[in-house]
Amino acid sequence: MSFDEILYRLLGDIQPLADSTIDGERLCNIEKYNDVLYFVVKELKEAAEWKDDNRDSAQKIGKECYKILLDFKETLDEIL
């Protein structure tokens, strides 16, 4: 099972079907997506704070997380 499939099973679908019963459940699933997204961004932000550390291994992790956040910001800027 892929990582995407595992997340999908845990979080559920959020794409509307224009059916009030199904869409009501999917609306509730959006909160799960929000919680996961917030958690991941918070973790990346905290690790990114190490990007200027003088220890190589910590700096590598910090720089990679910072890069991911910048890429994510760029994507958000394009779609919002």
N, C-alpha and C positions, 0 to 999 in steps of 0.2 A: 504494500500500500504506500502511495507517495505521500509526501508531507502535505501537499495540497488536499489530497483526499481525506487525510486525518483532520486537518483544520475544518474542512467542509462538514465532516460528520459531527465535529464538536460544536461548530458555530451555526450550522444550518444555512439555508438559502435566504437571500435578501432581495432577489429579483422579483418584482411584482408580476402577478398574473391577472390583475384586475378582477379578482374573486375575493370578496370581503373576508371570508373565513380564512383562506390561505394567506392573504396579504396581511391580516391581523397578526398571524403567527410570525410572518417574515419581518414585520415591523418590530416585534419583540426581539428578533435575532440581531437587529441592528445594534442594540445595546451591547451584545456580546462582542461584536466587531469593534465597537468603540472602546470597550475595556481592553481588548487585546492590542489594538493599535496604540492606545495610550501607554500601556505597559511596555511595549517594544520600543517606542520612541523614547520613553523615560530611561530605559536601560541603555539604549544607544547614546543618549545625551550624557549620562553619567560616565560611561566608558570613554566618550569623546573628550572628556575633560583631561584625560591623560596624554593628549596629543603633543603637548609641549614638555613632557617629562624627560629628564635626562637619561633615563634607563631605556635602552633600546626596545626591549620586549613590550614594556608598557606603552611606549610611544607608538609602536607599530599598531597596537590595538586601538589606541586613541585616534590615530590618523585614519585608520580604516573605518571606524565608527563615524568619525566626522565626515568622511567622504560619502558614506551611505546617507547621512542626514542631509548633506548638501544636494545629493542626487534626488532625494525624496522631496526636498524643498523645490528644486527646479521642476520636478514633475507636477507638484501642487500648483506652482505658479503658472504652469502651462494650462492647466485644466480649470482653474478657478478664476 
